[in-house]
Amino acid sequence: MKNITQDTKIGWIGTGVMGAAMVNRLQDEGYSCVVYNRTKEKAAAALDKGATWAGTPQAVAEQSDVVFTIVGFPQDVREVYLGEEGVLAGAKAESILVDMTTTEPSLAQEVYQAGQSKQVSTIDAPVSGGDVGAKSGQLSIMVGGDREAVDAIMPLFEIMGKNIVYQGEAGAGQHTKMCNQITIAGTMIGVCECLLYAYRAGLDLSTMLQSISGGAAACWTLDNLAPRVVNRNFAPGFYVEHFIKDMGIALAEANRMNLALPGLALVKQLYEAVQAQGHSKLGTQALLLGLETLNGVKK
């Protein structure tokens, strides 16, 4: 892989809540992008800024030196990379493919092996920071794959994130993201139960948050999502259905390693109740809605 320059052609697959903001940052830095999304309308912002449309993931890869993907579920990753019209069907030798979806570590390793057979480097680089981090370029990026390929595209990672850490061989980025999601699960239930308690106790929620966000309870979720909950804003920075998917992957990996994670299992069940109530497309802060239902709280 040659060094990244302004002439490097970037492919981008997946222009949802996160992907649209991330490719926008690359475009703002002057990179020429080829984009694909299952729903073309969701790529409108990138296309309006001069991106070229491609009809398949294969077509994206054929026109690109580096391809980024951020899609929904493991089956989407499998189809995008390994399908008949997938990225690997069109990838040029010495190109670099970067999956930023949160997916199964074993799938990241499978894609890596498939890439090796075509002299293509693949990197698993899931992210954390939600829509806020994607828009501001403050994402945490957890990276697995060959170090040489990671170093080559570091200038592109630095446009999207500020905490970029190489974790090791293929799949290590995804394992690290599981650690992240396990932590978020515990944090989210704590924040939502805190807000429910404060409401029942008659506290002013914003005033309460002003106190605890400056102490030992301080965390990203309190700073960024708790104020949305106070304002009854459950719009997605990260979808409930995607978080359920992530927790399922983490629990499956834990089972494979003979680990019991009862806290994570409980939070997943609560989120599944939120999904059953019809809230799968809301943000993860919608856990509060499930807890309100459980406690008979109506607001």
N, C-alpha and C positions, 0 to 999 in steps of 0.2 A: 504493500500500500504506500502510495506517495504521500508526502506531507500535505496537510490540509492547506488549501489556498482558497482565494475567492473564486477560483475557477472550478473548485470541487463541486460536482453535481450531487445534490442531496435528494434522496427519495424519502417520502414520508407517507406512512400508511396508518390511518386511524386519526380522525379529526374530531374526536369527542370533546368532552369538557376539558380534559387535560391536554390532549394532543393538539387541539386547535391553538391553544395558547403557546405551546412549546414550539411548534413550527413557525408561528408568528414571530417569535424572538429570533429564530434563525433568519427569517426573511428581513427583519429589521436590521440585521447585521450584514445584509447584502448578498446572502447566499441564494443561488438559483435552485428552486425546489420543484420536484415532480411529486404529485400527490395522488392518493387513492383512498377512497372511503366507500363502504358499502352503500351509504346514502350520499349521493353526490352533493345534495343541498347542504350537508353539514361541512363540506369543504369550501363553501362559498367565500368565506373570509380569506382563505389562502389563495384561492383563484383570483379574487378581486385584487390581491396584492401582487399578482403576476405569476403565480405558480402555474405549472403545466399539468393538465389532467391526464391520467393514465387509466385505462379501462380495467386493468387487472394488476395484482401484485407482481406478476411476472413482467409486465410492461414497465412497471416502476423500476424494477431491478435492472432491466436491459438498458435503461437510460441513466443509471446512477452509479456513483463511486461508493457512496455510503447510503445505506437504507436504514431508517428508523421505523420501528413499528410500536404502536401502543393501542391494543385492541381490547376486547372484553374478557373472554373466557379461554381456558386452555384449548378447547376445540377450535376456537377462532385462530389461535396462534398456530396450531397444527395445520389448519387449512391454508393460512397465509404463507407459511414457510414450506410445507411439504406437499401441498395440493398440486393437482395437475397444472394449474396456472399460478403456482405459488412463487415466492421470491427466489427460492433456490433453482427453480426452472429457468430463471432469466439472469441470475447473478453472474457477473463476469469474474474470472479468476483475479485474485488479489483484492477484490472488493471487500467491504466490511459491512456486516449486518448486525444491527443492534436492536434487541427486543427489550422494550421498556415496560411491557405489560407485566403485571404480577401473575405469575403462572407457576407450574410445577417444576421444581428443580430437575426432576428426571427428564422432563420435556426439553428443558434448556440444554441438557447434556445430549439428548437425542439430536436436536437441531445442530449442535456443535459438531457431532460426529458426521452428520450429513454434509455440513459445510466443508469439513476437512477433506472429504472425498472429491470436492470440486475446487480445492485450493481457495476456499472462501473462508474468511475469519468471521466467527459469530460471537457476539457478546450478549450476556444477559445483564440488564441494567435497570431493574425496577426502581421506582422513585417514590418519595414520600414528601408531602407538603401541600397536597390538595390543589384546588384551583388557585388559591392565593399564591402558593409557591411557584406554580407554573407560569402565572402571569408576571410575577416579579423576578423570575430567574433565580429563586432562592431554594430550589428543590434540593433534597438530599438524594443522591444517586448512589446506589449500591451495586458494585460492578464485579462480574465474574467473567472469566475468559482468558485468552492469552495476553500477557502483559504488553507485548509489543503492539498488538492491535489497539489495546486500550490507550496506550501512550499516543498512538498516532491520531486518535480522534479526540483527545483531551480538549483541544480548543473548542470543539463543538459542545462537549459536555459543560464547559465553563460558561457558555452562553445560557444554558438552561438551569444550572445548579451552582450552589456555593459549597456544599459539603459532599465532595465526590471522593469516595473511598474504594480502593481496589481490595476486594475480599479474597480473591484466589481463583482457582480454576473454574471452568464452566459449571454453572449451577450454584456457585457460592453466593452470587448476588441475590438469587431467589431465596436461598436459605436465610440470608440476612433480612430480606423483606418479610419473611415469616416471623422473625424475631420482632421486627417493627410492628407487625399487625397484632401479634400477641400482646405487646405492650399497649397498643392503642385500645384493644378490646377492654382491658382492665381499666384503663384511664377513662374511656367513654362511659362505662357504667358508673364509675365513681362520680364523674361530673354530672351526669343526668340525675342520679339519686340525690346528689347534693342540692341541685336546683329544685327537685321535687320536695325535699325536706324543708328548704328555705321557704318555699311557697306555702306549705302547710303550716309552718311556724309563723307566718305573717311577716316575714322579712321583705324588705325591698331588694329584689334580686340583683339589680345593678350595684347597689351599695354593698351588698354582701360580697359580690365578686371583686369589688375594689379592694376589699380587705384580704381575701384569701389568695388572690392572684399575685400578691406581693410577698407571700410567705412560702412555707415548705410545699404547699400544694401547687405552686406555679408550674404551668406547662403550656404547651402549644394549644391543646384543646380548650383550656380555660380562656386563653387569649383570643382564639379565633372562632371557636364554635359556640362556646357558652353565650356570647352576646347575640348570636343568631337565634339561639333557642329563646332567650329572653324576649326577642322581638317576634317570636313565632315564625321565624324564617327557616323553613326546612328544605330550601332549594339545594340541589346537590353540588357539593364540591367533590364528593365521592359517593357513588350510589350505594344504597343499602344492599342491593343484590350483588354488587361486586365485592362488598365486604364479607358477605356470607360465603361467597366463593373462596375468598382468601382464607377465612377461618377454616373452611372445609379442607383446603390444601394443607394448612398447618396441622390440623388434627390428624389427617391421614399420614403425614410425615412423622408426627409424634408417635402414632400407632406403630409405624414401621420401625421406629427406634425404641419401641417398648417403653414409651413415656406416657404417664397420665397427666393431663392438663385439665383438671376439673373446672378451673375458672374460665378458661377459654370455651369449654364445652357449654357452660351455663350461658355465657354471653351469646354464643351462636344460637342457642335455643330461643333466647329473648328476641334476637334479630329476626329469626324465622317467624316469630309471632307478629312482629312488625310487618314483615312481608305478607303474611296471611291476612293482615288487616288492609292490604292494598297499597302499601307504602314502599314498594321495592324500588321505585324510581326517585325517591326522596334521598336527601343526604343522610350520612351516618348519624347526625345529631337527632334524627327522627326516632332514635331509640327512646327518647323521652315520651313519645306518643304511646309506645307499648307499655311503658311503666305507668303512665297516666291511666290507661285502660285497666291494667292490673290492679290499680289502687282506687278505681272508681272516681278519678279526678276529671272533672269536665271544665274546660276553659274555652 
